[in-house]
Amino acid sequence: MRSMERRGTDRAHLDLAIEVESQAIATTLDVSEWTLLGRRNRIFVLPAGTGTINYAGEVTAIQSPTLVWIPTGKPAQLTLQAGSRGAWLAISDALLGQVALPGNIAEDIRRLSQQPQLGTRIERDLAGRLITLFATMESELRDNRAGAQEMVRHQLAIVSILLWRSSDISATARQPAPRALVNNFLRLVDQQMRGHWSVADYARYLGVSVDRLNTAVMRATGQSPLALIHGRLMSEARQMLENSGMHIAEIALSLGFDDPAYFSRFFKRLSGRSPRQYRLEAIRSHVDSAGSFAAWP
């Protein structure tokens, strides 16, 4: 009997070594069983073999090639007969919500992730591709080489898209509603602002035209997408200038500016002050405020 549980984290920057786990399945002459405690989403992909899944008190037979998805929240038990092979993936809700996907796919994946799939038949080729991706993630997390976590994030995005394609709703390819589009855009800006994407890049990723993105964002916020992107960068820059001891060149680099001089020009154009001037004024304001409080009776 195996239990595969490790607690996740609510931190903004998740440690993928804790939030995701994968492993190959290669049964020999014995029956294999997995006890799933319901703390993470589970995906089992089986190109060969048979078994049963006990979920919510009901036992369902499974026959390869198949996919089993067990969402968080309820325990389950998976039993595989001798000779079964494949792979499994465990992923926390927190990480699943951070997988970078176009808006309409992200919404569909969130909906799909809440519904168990107890032995969904899939193409053998798809099973093979998913198993290869699982193995790549397992190798990256084990070796922990430079860029391993970003590599795993990209693999998770590919896995999500493949699962979306194989679902019944992928063929609709519907356009996101304006409110969902704006929310997805704002969420994506938080994720990609340091990459200095153009508005066209955001529109392409969200699956809409630049005109549609501009119109939706302007109506919802009163600002253009570019103004919101710049505003988000400025907000982050101000916070770092006020609250960190980082050099201005270090702040520029952390915000995706390769040239500190260009960062200074960008900051001054939008604020009317250079980063150095802004930091000095913030320090002076803090000192003055502290002094005024100290003078109170």
C-alpha positions in Angstrom: 0.0 0.0 0.0 1.4 3.4 -0.9 0.4 6.8 0.3 1.5 9.8 -1.8 0.9 12.9 0.2 2.9 16.0 0.8 1.4 19.3 2.0 1.5 22.3 -0.3 2.0 26.0 0.5 0.1 29.2 0.1 3.2 31.3 -0.7 3.0 33.4 -3.9 6.2 31.9 -5.2 5.5 28.2 -4.9 8.2 25.6 -4.5 7.4 23.1 -7.2 9.4 20.3 -5.4 6.6 20.4 -2.9 3.6 21.3 -5.1 4.1 18.7 -7.9 5.3 15.1 -8.0 5.3 12.5 -10.7 6.5 8.9 -11.1 6.3 6.0 -13.5 4.1 3.0 -13.0 5.5 -0.4 -13.9 3.7 -3.2 -12.1 5.3 -6.7 -12.2 3.5 -9.8 -11.0 1.6 -8.2 -8.1 -1.5 -6.1 -7.7 -0.5 -2.5 -6.9 -2.7 -0.1 -4.8 -2.5 3.6 -4.2 -4.3 5.4 -1.3 -5.1 9.0 -2.2 -5.9 11.2 0.7 -7.5 14.1 -1.3 -4.9 16.8 -0.6 -3.8 17.2 -4.2 -5.2 16.6 -7.7 -4.1 13.2 -9.2 -3.7 12.2 -12.8 -3.1 8.6 -13.7 -2.3 7.7 -17.3 -2.3 4.1 -18.3 -1.5 3.0 -21.8 -1.6 -0.7 -20.7 -3.4 -2.6 -18.0 -6.6 -2.8 -16.0 -7.8 -2.0 -12.5 -10.5 -0.3 -10.4 -10.9 3.1 -8.7 -12.9 3.4 -5.5 -14.2 7.0 -5.3 -17.0 8.3 -3.0 -17.9 4.8 -2.1 -18.4 3.6 -5.7 -16.0 1.2 -7.5 -15.4 1.8 -11.2 -13.5 -0.6 -13.5 -10.8 1.0 -15.7 -9.4 -0.3 -19.0 -6.3 1.0 -20.8 -5.6 3.3 -22.6 -7.2 5.5 -20.0 -6.9 8.6 -17.9 -8.0 8.9 -14.2 -8.3 12.4 -12.7 -9.1 12.6 -8.9 -9.7 16.2 -7.8 -8.7 17.4 -4.3 -11.2 17.1 -1.5 -12.2 13.4 -1.4 -10.1 10.3 -0.7 -9.9 7.5 -3.2 -8.2 4.1 -3.8 -6.7 3.0 -7.1 -6.0 -0.7 -7.7 -4.0 -1.9 -10.7 -3.7 -5.4 -11.9 -0.3 -7.0 -12.6 1.2 -5.9 -15.9 -0.3 -2.4 -15.8 2.1 0.4 -16.8 1.9 4.2 -17.1 2.6 7.2 -14.9 1.0 9.4 -12.3 1.1 13.1 -11.5 0.1 14.9 -8.3 -0.4 18.7 -8.4 -1.7 21.1 -5.7 -4.7 23.4 -6.3 -2.4 26.4 -5.6 0.0 25.4 -8.4 -2.8 24.4 -10.8 -4.2 27.9 -10.4 -0.8 29.4 -11.4 -0.3 27.4 -14.6 0.0 30.0 -17.4 -2.7 29.3 -19.9 -4.8 31.4 -22.3 -8.0 32.7 -20.7 -10.6 30.4 -22.2 -8.4 27.3 -21.7 -7.7 28.3 -18.1 -11.4 28.6 -17.3 -12.1 25.2 -18.9 -9.3 23.6 -17.0 -10.5 25.0 -13.7 -14.0 23.6 -14.4 -12.6 20.2 -15.5 -10.3 20.0 -12.5 -13.3 19.9 -10.2 -14.9 16.9 -11.8 -13.5 13.4 -11.3 -12.7 11.4 -14.5 -12.8 7.7 -13.6 -11.3 5.9 -16.5 -11.8 8.3 -19.4 -10.7 6.5 -22.6 -7.9 8.4 -24.4 -5.8 7.8 -27.6 -2.7 5.7 -27.0 -0.6 8.4 -28.6 -1.9 11.0 -26.1 -1.1 8.6 -23.3 2.5 8.3 -24.5 2.9 12.0 -24.8 1.6 12.6 -21.3 3.8 10.0 -19.8 6.9 11.6 -21.5 5.9 14.9 -20.0 5.5 13.4 -16.6 8.9 11.8 -16.8 10.5 15.1 -17.9 9.0 16.8 -14.9 10.2 14.0 -12.6 13.7 14.3 -14.0 13.9 18.1 -13.7 12.7 18.1 -10.1 15.1 15.3 -9.2 18.2 16.9 -10.8 17.2 20.5 -9.8 19.4 22.1 -12.5 19.3 25.8 -13.3 15.8 26.7 -14.6 14.3 23.4 -13.5 11.2 25.0 -11.9 10.4 27.1 -15.0 10.9 24.0 -17.1 8.3 22.2 -15.0 5.9 25.1 -15.2 6.1 24.9 -19.0 5.6 21.2 -19.0 2.5 21.6 -16.8 1.1 24.1 -19.3 1.5 21.6 -22.1 -0.1 18.8 -20.0 -3.1 21.1 -19.3 -3.5 22.0 -23.0 -3.4 18.3 -24.0 -6.0 17.4 -21.4 -8.1 20.4 -22.6 -7.9 19.2 -26.2 -9.0 15.7 -25.3 -12.1 17.0 -23.4 -15.5 17.5 -24.9 -15.4 21.3 -24.5 -12.1 22.0 -26.4 -13.9 22.2 -29.7 -16.0 25.2 -28.8 -13.0 27.5 -28.6 -15.3 30.2 -27.5 -14.3 33.8 -26.9 -14.0 34.8 -23.2 -16.6 37.3 -21.9 -15.3 40.9 -21.5 -15.1 40.7 -17.7 -13.3 37.3 -17.9 -11.0 38.7 -20.6 -10.0 41.8 -18.4 -9.5 39.6 -15.3 -7.3 37.2 -17.3 -5.4 40.1 -18.7 -4.7 41.7 -15.3 -3.7 38.3 -13.9 -1.3 37.7 -16.9 0.2 41.2 -16.4 1.2 40.2 -12.9 2.9 37.1 -14.2 4.6 38.5 -17.4 5.3 42.2 -16.7 9.0 41.5 -16.2 9.1 39.9 -19.6 8.0 43.2 -21.1 5.4 41.7 -23.4 3.8 43.9 -25.9 0.0 44.4 -26.0 0.0 42.2 -29.1 1.7 39.4 -27.1 -1.0 39.6 -24.4 -3.8 39.6 -27.0 -2.2 36.6 -28.8 -1.9 34.6 -25.6 -5.5 35.4 -24.5 -6.8 34.4 -28.0 -8.3 37.8 -29.0 -7.4 40.6 -31.3 -5.5 43.7 -30.1 -8.6 45.8 -30.8 -10.9 43.6 -28.7 -8.4 43.6 -25.8 -8.1 47.4 -26.0 -11.8 47.9 -26.1 -12.6 45.5 -23.2 -9.8 46.9 -20.9 -10.7 50.6 -21.7 -14.4 50.0 -20.9 -13.6 48.1 -17.7 -10.8 50.3 -16.3 -10.7 53.6 -18.2 -7.1 52.9 -19.1 -5.4 51.3 -22.1 -3.7 47.9 -21.7 -0.3 49.6 -22.2 -1.0 52.1 -19.4 -2.0 49.3 -17.0 1.2 47.3 -17.9 3.3 50.4 -17.2 1.4 51.2 -14.1 2.0 47.8 -12.7 5.7 48.1 -13.4 5.8 51.5 -11.7 3.9 50.2 -8.7 6.5 47.4 -8.3 9.4 49.8 -8.8 8.0 52.3 -6.2 7.6 49.6 -3.7 11.2 48.3 -4.2 12.6 51.9 -4.1 10.8 52.6 -0.8 11.2 49.3 1.0 14.3 47.6 -0.2 18.0 48.4 0.0 18.6 47.2 -3.5 20.7 49.4 -5.8 18.7 51.0 -8.6 20.6 48.9 -11.2 19.5 45.8 -9.3 15.9 46.9 -9.2 16.0 47.6 -12.9 17.3 44.1 -13.6 14.7 42.5 -11.3 12.0 44.3 -13.3 13.3 43.0 -16.7 15.2 46.2 -17.7 18.7 45.2 -19.0 19.8 48.8 -19.1 19.5 50.7 -15.8 19.7 54.0 -17.7 16.6 53.0 -19.7 14.8 52.1 -16.5 15.6 55.5 -15.1 14.2 57.2 -18.2 11.1 55.1 -18.1 10.5 55.8 -14.4 11.1 59.6 -14.9 8.8 59.8 -17.9 5.9 58.3 -15.9 6.6 59.9 -12.5 8.4 63.1 -13.3 11.3 62.1 -11.0 14.3 59.8 -11.4 14.4 56.7 -9.3 17.1 58.3 -7.2 15.0 61.4 -6.6 12.0 59.3 -5.7 13.9 57.2 -3.2 15.4 60.3 -1.5 11.9 62.0 -1.3 10.5 58.8 0.2 13.2 58.6 2.8 12.8 62.3 3.6 9.0 61.9 3.9 9.4 58.9 6.2 11.8 60.8 8.5 9.5 63.8 8.6 6.6 61.6 9.5 8.5 59.8 12.2 9.6 63.1 13.6 6.0 64.5 13.7 4.8 61.4 15.6 7.7 61.7 18.1 6.6 65.2 18.9 3.1 64.2 19.9 2.4 64.5 23.6 
